[in-house]
């Protein structure tokens, strides 16, 4: 995460292994600056731009989080 992002929770290691639909609500509750929570199939390509209002959740085909969600 870049130094210019507002303070607040920016990483959620405790959500690995959790269903994406549940994790999305937890992330938005933990950090009100997050406007977008994206669910992406692990291994898919993504842009490298940094956004302080976005969290990407990388999931398996069962929509279980397989990587630590973080702001970016």
N, C-alpha and C positions, 0 to 999 in steps of 0.2 A: 504494500500500500504506500502511496506517495505521502509525503509530509504535508501536502496541501489539503488533504481530505479532512473534513471536520472530525472532532473527537467522537469516540463512541466505539462500540464493539465492531471489530472488522474481520474477525476470523472465528469459525465455528467448528472446531475439531470434534466436538461432542455429537455432531449431527451425522457423522459417517455411520452408515448402517441403518439410517432412518429413512422412511418413505418421504419423497420429495414434497408431497402436498402438505404434510405436517411440518416439515422443515421450513417451508416458505413462510408460514405463519410465525414461527419462532424467530426467524431472522428479522422480519418486519417489526415484531414486538421489541426485539433487542436493540434495534437501531432505526429510529424514525427517519434518518436521512436516506435510507435505502428505498428507492422508488421502484426499481426493477429487480426481480428475482427470476433468473433464467434457468430453465431445466435443459441440460444438454447431454446427449448420449456420450459417454466416455469414449475418447478417441476421435471425436469429431473436431474439425478445424474451427477455430474462433479467431476473431480479430485481436490484435495486440494492444488496442487502445485502452487507456486507463479511465475508468469512470467511477467516481466516488459514490454514485447513487445506484450502482449495480452490483449484484452478487450473482455469480454463476455457480450452479449446482451441477456437478458431473455425476451422472447416474448410469446404472446398468439397464438392461432391457425391462427389468421389473420396477424401474423408477426408484431404486434404492441408491442413496448417495454413496459413491465409492471414493471420492476425493474430498478433502477439507474445503468447504465453501469459504470464500473470502471476498472482500470488496475488491473490485478491479474491473 
